[in-house]
Amino acid sequence: MNTALEQMHEIEPRVRVVRARAAVLLLILSDALSIVAIMAAGGYLSALDTLNQYRLSGEHPPAFLPGLLLIIGLLLSGLSYYWWERSVRKDDGSGQQVFFYLALVLMVLGLVGQIWIGATLGYAAPFHAYVSLMLLFTWYAAAHLLLTVIVGALMLGRLLRGRVAGYSYLVTSVGYWWYYTVIAALIMWLFASLLM
């Protein structure tokens, strides 16, 4: 369908739903493949460590407790978003907004925590394989959280203007990315913890 035709006629709601979900699912698929590639590269380099050069002495993993607190906060954020999404679908757009506010605040705190973790790693150049992988995981997760905060801010704008009713598919589509961000952060944190 060409763009001029779309501007002249209202797009069917079913088409909007399919487009929104497909766009988010394709983004998730491409991002998941990137994460799998990063983990495969890290596992490969770790397995090929025949000269004990993968992780040099003095190279430490990110602190465990801040990472654990971050993951707990992200899991709570995902649960809060889930509860809000269910209430929006049940009440046709009104929902219990406190759950969304809590989910967004926890995601912002997660972003701040991830940036703090990345800033306090204290690795010195030149970066070797292990440090490069830890830096990549840390800042890739921060980019995920930043994107989720931006999407959450856009959803907050719709919510404050009362433009969520009748568009529950947007809440569901944003939920796909929200849950994926939480799951991806958990997987990357577990993988980084196992490489200690």
C-alpha positions in Angstrom: 0.0 0.0 0.0 1.5 3.3 -0.9 2.0 6.2 1.5 -0.3 8.7 -0.2 -3.1 6.1 -0.1 -2.6 5.6 3.6 -2.9 9.3 4.2 -6.2 9.5 2.4 -7.9 6.6 4.1 -8.0 5.5 7.7 -6.0 2.3 8.3 -8.0 -0.5 9.6 -7.5 -1.2 13.3 -6.5 -4.8 12.6 -3.8 -3.6 10.3 -2.4 -1.2 12.9 -2.3 -4.0 15.5 -0.5 -6.3 13.2 2.0 -3.6 12.2 2.8 -2.5 15.7 3.3 -6.1 17.0 5.4 -7.1 13.9 7.6 -4.1 14.2 8.4 -4.8 17.9 8.8 -8.5 17.3 11.3 -7.9 14.5 13.2 -5.4 16.6 13.4 -8.0 19.4 14.5 -10.7 17.0 17.3 -8.7 15.5 18.4 -7.6 19.0 18.3 -11.1 20.4 20.5 -12.3 17.6 23.0 -9.5 18.5 23.0 -10.7 22.1 23.5 -14.3 21.1 26.4 -13.3 18.9 28.1 -11.4 21.7 27.6 -14.3 24.1 28.9 -16.8 21.5 32.0 -14.6 20.9 32.6 -14.4 24.7 32.2 -18.1 25.2 34.4 -18.9 22.2 37.2 -16.6 23.4 36.9 -18.1 26.9 37.0 -21.7 25.6 40.0 -20.9 23.4 42.0 -19.5 26.3 45.0 -21.8 25.8 47.6 -19.2 26.9 45.6 -17.9 29.8 45.3 -14.5 28.1 41.5 -14.2 28.1 41.3 -12.8 31.6 44.5 -11.2 32.9 45.2 -10.8 36.6 43.7 -7.7 37.9 40.7 -7.8 35.5 37.6 -8.2 37.7 34.0 -8.7 36.8 31.4 -6.0 37.6 30.4 -5.9 41.2 27.9 -8.7 42.0 25.6 -6.9 44.5 24.8 -3.8 42.4 24.1 -6.1 39.4 21.8 -8.3 41.6 20.0 -5.2 42.9 19.6 -4.0 39.3 18.2 -7.3 38.1 15.7 -7.4 41.0 14.6 -3.8 40.2 14.2 -4.7 36.5 12.2 -7.8 37.4 9.9 -5.7 39.6 9.6 -3.2 36.7 8.6 -6.0 34.4 6.0 -7.3 36.9 4.6 -3.8 37.4 4.2 -3.3 33.7 2.5 -6.7 33.4 0.0 -5.8 36.1 -0.7 -2.5 34.4 -1.0 -4.1 31.0 -3.5 -6.6 32.3 -5.6 -3.9 34.0 -5.6 -1.8 30.8 -6.9 -4.7 28.8 -9.4 -5.6 31.4 -10.8 -2.1 31.9 -10.4 -1.1 28.2 -7.8 1.6 28.5 -8.2 3.0 32.0 -6.1 0.5 34.0 -4.3 1.2 37.3 -1.8 3.8 36.4 0.2 3.5 39.5 1.7 0.2 38.2 2.9 1.9 35.0 4.4 4.8 37.1 6.2 2.3 39.3 7.4 0.3 36.2 8.8 3.5 34.6 10.5 4.7 37.8 12.1 1.3 38.3 13.3 1.3 34.7 14.8 4.8 35.1 16.5 3.7 38.3 17.8 0.7 36.5 19.2 2.9 33.8 20.9 5.1 36.3 22.3 2.0 38.1 23.6 0.5 34.9 25.3 3.7 33.9 26.9 3.9 37.4 28.0 0.3 37.1 29.6 1.0 33.7 31.3 4.2 35.0 32.8 2.5 38.0 34.2 -0.6 36.3 37.6 1.0 36.4 39.3 -0.9 33.6 42.5 0.6 32.2 43.4 0.6 28.6 44.5 -1.4 26.6 41.4 -3.6 26.9 41.8 -7.3 26.4 39.2 -9.9 25.6 37.5 -10.2 29.0 37.4 -6.5 29.7 36.1 -5.8 26.2 33.3 -8.3 26.7 32.3 -6.9 30.1 32.3 -3.3 28.7 30.2 -4.5 25.8 27.7 -6.2 28.0 27.5 -3.3 30.4 26.9 -0.6 27.8 24.7 -2.7 25.6 22.4 -3.3 28.5 22.5 0.5 29.3 21.4 1.1 25.7 18.5 -1.3 26.1 17.4 0.4 29.3 17.7 3.8 27.7 15.5 2.8 24.8 13.0 1.3 27.2 12.9 4.5 29.2 12.3 6.5 26.0 9.5 4.2 25.0 8.1 4.4 28.5 8.2 8.2 28.4 6.3 8.2 25.1 3.7 5.8 26.6 3.5 8.2 29.6 2.7 11.0 27.3 -0.2 9.0 25.8 -1.3 8.0 29.2 -1.4 11.6 30.6 -3.3 12.8 27.5 -5.8 10.0 27.9 -4.9 8.4 24.6 -4.5 4.8 25.7 -8.2 3.9 25.7 -8.9 2.0 22.5 -5.2 1.4 21.8 -4.5 -1.5 24.1 -2.4 -3.0 21.3 0.1 -0.3 21.9 0.3 -1.2 25.5 0.8 -4.8 24.6 3.5 -4.0 21.9 5.4 -1.8 24.4 5.1 -4.7 26.8 6.8 -7.0 24.4 9.9 -4.7 24.4 9.6 -4.1 28.2 9.7 -7.8 29.0 12.4 -8.5 26.5 14.6 -5.8 28.0 14.2 -7.4 31.4 14.9 -10.9 30.1 17.9 -9.8 28.0 19.4 -7.9 31.0 18.9 -11.0 33.2 20.5 -13.3 30.6 23.5 -10.9 30.0 24.0 -10.6 33.8 23.9 -14.3 34.3 26.3 -14.9 31.4 28.7 -12.2 32.7 28.5 -13.7 36.2 29.3 -17.2 34.8 32.4 -15.9 33.1 34.0 -14.9 36.4 
